Amino acid sequence: MSRVIYGPEEIGQALAGLAAAILAAHREAPVLIGIRRGGLVLSDRLADLINQSQGRRPAQGVIDINLYRDDWTRARELPKVGKTDIPWGLDDKRIVLVDDVLFTGRTVRAALEALNDFGRAARIELAALVDRGHREMPIQADYMAFKMATTPAQRVNVHFRGQDGRVEDQVVLEE
């Protein structure tokens, strides 16, 4: 069973709030790096909003963390590795790592490890649309739109318009 928790209007307001918070904390737009899949779409949407506000699109990259996961050796299938695209070194850059849902913290840990291959950033912050709790690692978002109380058995899925043929933005809770 699944139910829509947040729809297009709430998500639109949340994205505007995230973009404003990121801009308020940075004199210049930081580098946005989306964690492949949902974080990439969220990063694109935030970059659009920052561009509308500043008249300049922030630098963006995308990172695939599959080979950095701590559970891939236990998986039945080999991980499907997507493309990482960070066309510049990260040395001394301020990075905002972007993901759609923050859960155990393991995805973010893997992303941090992967980012180390691209240099030593001056600072890495985390932006997430949804924080659903149940952390297994000491990781928290610097910028977050929604905090949801869930059980470990539930799933939270973020669907963005245009992604997989979706016509509107939704945050869905699945039992």
C-alpha positions as CSV (number, residue, x, y, z in Angstrom):
1,M,0.0,0.0,0.0
2,S,1.3,3.4,-0.8
3,R,0.1,7.0,-0.2
4,V,1.2,10.4,-1.4
5,I,2.5,12.4,1.6
6,Y,3.6,15.5,-0.3
7,G,2.4,16.7,-3.7
8,P,3.6,19.2,-6.3
9,E,2.7,22.4,-4.3
10,E,4.5,21.3,-1.1
11,I,7.5,20.0,-3.0
12,G,7.7,23.3,-5.0
13,Q,7.7,25.3,-1.8
14,A,10.3,22.9,-0.3
15,L,12.6,23.2,-3.3
16,A,12.4,27.0,-3.2
17,G,13.2,26.9,0.5
18,L,16.2,24.6,0.0
19,A,17.6,26.8,-2.8
20,A,17.2,29.9,-0.7
21,A,18.9,28.3,2.3
22,I,21.8,27.2,0.2
23,L,22.2,30.6,-1.3
24,A,21.9,32.3,2.1
25,A,24.9,30.2,3.4
26,H,27.1,30.9,0.3
27,R,28.2,34.2,-1.1
28,E,28.6,32.4,-4.4
29,A,26.7,29.4,-5.6
30,P,28.5,26.3,-4.4
31,V,29.2,23.2,-6.6
32,L,26.1,20.9,-6.5
33,I,26.8,17.2,-6.8
34,G,23.8,14.9,-7.1
35,I,24.0,11.3,-5.9
36,R,22.8,9.3,-8.9
37,R,19.4,8.8,-9.3
38,G,17.1,10.9,-7.2
39,G,19.9,13.3,-6.0
40,L,20.7,14.1,-9.6
41,V,17.2,15.2,-10.4
42,L,17.0,17.2,-7.2
43,S,20.3,18.8,-7.9
44,D,19.1,19.9,-11.4
45,R,15.9,21.4,-9.9
46,L,18.0,23.3,-7.2
47,A,20.4,24.5,-9.9
48,D,17.4,25.9,-11.9
49,L,16.1,27.8,-8.9
50,I,19.6,29.1,-8.1
51,N,20.0,30.2,-11.7
52,Q,16.6,32.0,-11.6
53,S,17.7,33.8,-8.4
54,Q,21.3,34.7,-9.3
55,G,21.2,34.7,-13.1
56,R,24.0,32.2,-13.1
57,R,23.7,28.4,-13.0
58,P,25.9,26.7,-10.4
59,A,28.5,24.2,-11.4
60,Q,27.1,20.7,-11.2
61,G,28.3,17.1,-11.1
62,V,26.9,13.7,-10.6
63,I,28.3,10.8,-8.6
64,D,27.4,7.1,-8.7
65,I,28.2,5.4,-5.4
66,N,27.5,1.8,-6.3
67,L,31.1,0.6,-6.1
68,Y,31.6,2.4,-2.8
69,R,28.6,0.8,-1.1
70,D,29.4,-1.3,2.0
71,D,26.9,-4.0,1.0
72,W,27.6,-4.6,-2.7
73,T,29.6,-7.8,-1.9
74,R,26.5,-9.2,-0.3
75,A,24.2,-8.4,-3.2
76,R,23.0,-11.3,-5.3
77,E,23.7,-9.4,-8.5
78,L,26.6,-7.2,-9.5
79,P,25.8,-3.5,-9.0
80,K,24.6,-1.5,-12.0
81,V,27.2,1.2,-12.1
82,G,26.1,4.5,-13.6
83,K,28.2,7.3,-14.9
84,T,30.0,9.7,-12.6
85,D,30.5,13.1,-14.1
86,I,32.7,15.5,-12.2
87,P,34.8,17.2,-14.9
88,W,37.0,19.2,-12.5
89,G,38.9,18.5,-9.3
90,L,37.3,19.2,-6.0
91,D,40.3,20.7,-4.3
92,D,39.4,23.8,-2.2
93,K,35.8,23.8,-3.5
94,R,32.7,24.2,-1.4
95,I,30.4,21.3,-2.3
96,V,26.7,20.6,-1.6
97,L,26.1,16.9,-2.0
98,V,22.5,16.4,-2.9
99,D,20.2,13.3,-2.3
100,D,16.5,12.9,-2.4
101,V,16.0,10.7,0.8
102,L,18.3,10.5,3.8
103,F,17.8,7.2,5.6
104,T,20.6,5.2,7.3
105,G,23.4,7.5,6.1
106,R,25.2,4.7,4.2
107,T,24.5,6.2,0.8
108,V,26.0,9.5,1.9
109,R,29.0,7.7,3.5
110,A,29.6,6.0,0.2
111,A,29.3,9.3,-1.7
112,L,31.8,11.0,0.6
113,E,34.3,8.2,0.0
114,A,33.8,8.5,-3.8
115,L,34.2,12.2,-3.7
116,N,37.7,11.8,-2.1
117,D,38.8,10.3,-5.5
118,F,38.3,13.8,-7.0
119,G,40.2,15.8,-4.5
120,R,40.0,17.4,-1.1
121,A,37.1,19.8,-1.0
122,A,37.2,22.8,1.3
123,R,33.8,21.9,2.7
124,I,31.1,19.3,1.9
125,E,27.5,20.0,3.0
126,L,24.5,17.8,2.5
127,A,21.1,18.7,1.1
128,A,18.2,16.3,1.2
129,L,14.6,16.7,0.4
130,V,13.4,14.1,2.9
131,D,15.0,12.9,6.2
132,R,13.2,9.7,7.3
133,G,15.4,9.0,10.3
134,H,16.8,5.6,11.3
135,R,20.4,6.6,10.9
136,E,23.1,4.0,11.2
137,M,25.9,6.5,10.8
138,P,26.5,9.9,12.3
139,I,25.4,11.9,9.3
140,Q,22.9,14.7,9.1
141,A,21.7,17.1,6.4
142,D,22.7,20.7,6.5
143,Y,19.7,21.6,4.3
144,M,16.5,19.6,4.6
145,A,12.9,20.1,3.5
146,F,10.8,17.4,5.1
147,K,11.4,15.2,8.2
148,M,9.2,12.2,8.3
149,A,8.6,9.6,11.0
150,T,8.8,6.2,9.4
151,T,9.4,2.6,10.4
152,P,12.5,0.8,9.1
153,A,10.2,-1.5,7.0
154,Q,8.5,1.4,5.2
155,R,10.0,3.0,2.1
156,V,10.0,6.6,1.0
157,N,10.1,7.3,-2.7
158,V,10.5,10.7,-4.3
159,H,9.1,11.0,-7.8
160,F,9.9,14.1,-9.8
161,R,7.9,15.2,-12.8
162,G,9.6,14.1,-16.0
163,Q,11.4,11.3,-14.3
164,D,10.2,7.9,-15.6
165,G,7.3,9.6,-17.3
166,R,5.9,11.2,-14.1
167,V,3.6,14.1,-14.6
168,E,4.0,15.6,-11.1
169,D,6.2,15.7,-8.1
170,Q,5.3,13.4,-5.2
171,V,6.8,12.0,-2.0
172,V,5.2,8.6,-1.5
173,L,5.2,6.4,1.6
174,E,5.1,2.7,0.9
175,E,4.1,0.1,3.5
